[in-house]
Amino acid sequence: MANLEQFIQNMVNMCNDNSYGYRLGGWGPKDYDCASSIITALRNAGFDTGSATYTGNMAAELCARGWTRLPVGTSLNRGDILLNEVNHVALYVGNNQLAEFSSDYDGASGDSSGKEASVHGYYNFPWDCILRYKGNTETEEIKNEQLKNVKKSIGNLGNLATASKENLVYAINEIKSALSSFVEKKDIVDNLTSQAGDAPLSANMGRELSEDMSVETEWKIYNENNWELKYRKSGYKRYQVRVIYTDKNGSHDNKDRLIMRGCPFTPAGDQRLVMLMNVAQQIVGTGNIQFRTNRNVTLSAEEYNNPVTYECYGEVIVQ
């Protein structure tokens, strides 16, 4: 029987085990490409994948077997498959994280770099669609059955009617983690603000929570000193960010070097994100980008004597 959580765990386990690596066209037992890794993880969790063999036929084969195709921009659920039908596929594992087999860095079996198969922050490849498992049962019936007892499931999370907004978000996340992937946070908020007399939240607080916990699908773009910062709301007081810049002179003396003075959002504390240096899509070095509470953005990077592109993906908690 198909088990979505087992599928997710299969993929995460492979990505966290460096004996598994990337090889284009590989079907194991240790080396896979982006599509074969997903398909293998599905099969080992009891899913029927039909004749799916690559990114170009995954959507058709899976959607004929209990999956549904959703547009990019739909709020992501743990277990969603993110698909670019020409080039790539990855698995969304929750908490703004992806699991994927991405590239062969050394030509050898396994993953000596720790980068060929990994779990890391979300990014937009860009994706063409989202594949979500609905199973062979009525999703709404499952959702409604689980939501029946949401108020009871709050348990010892406290009195929501008098809780701070931060604690409300925490409580809703706790409830979400205990329910199936079919139930979204909005369903929980709606349930807690229903017109029933025992609704623990006011309609006004429900509207505020729905707005604060919403996500943005379109990137905003900020440019300074030829650096490009893309950002969009990814949750409550969170922004997903992408920073990119190509330095034609190479990387020199980059130790907390100021690259932006006017970040368009204010971080909740200084925060560093991992930055990769690449040339022709091959990683040649690493470093970090730091977002500071004074809205400055700084760069620290290894020395490199040739033109190089800096790329940073991640999430920043904001005030």
Secondary structure, 3 states (H helix, E strand, C coil): CCCHHHHHHHHHHHHCCCCCEECCCCECCCEECHHHHHHHHHHCCCCCCCCCCCHHHHHHHHHCCCEEEECCCCCCCCCCEEEECCCEEEEEEECCEEEEECCCCCCCCCCCCCCCEEEEECCCCCCCEEEEECCCCCHHHHHHHHHCCHHHHCHHHCCHHHCCHHHHHHHHHHHHHHCCCCCCHHHHHHHHCCCCCCCCCCHHHHHHHHHHCCCCCCCEEEEECCEEEEEEEEECCEEEEEEEEEECCCECCCCCEEEECCCCCCECCCEEEEEEEEECCEEEEEEEEEECCCCCEEEEECCECCCEEEEEEEEEEEC
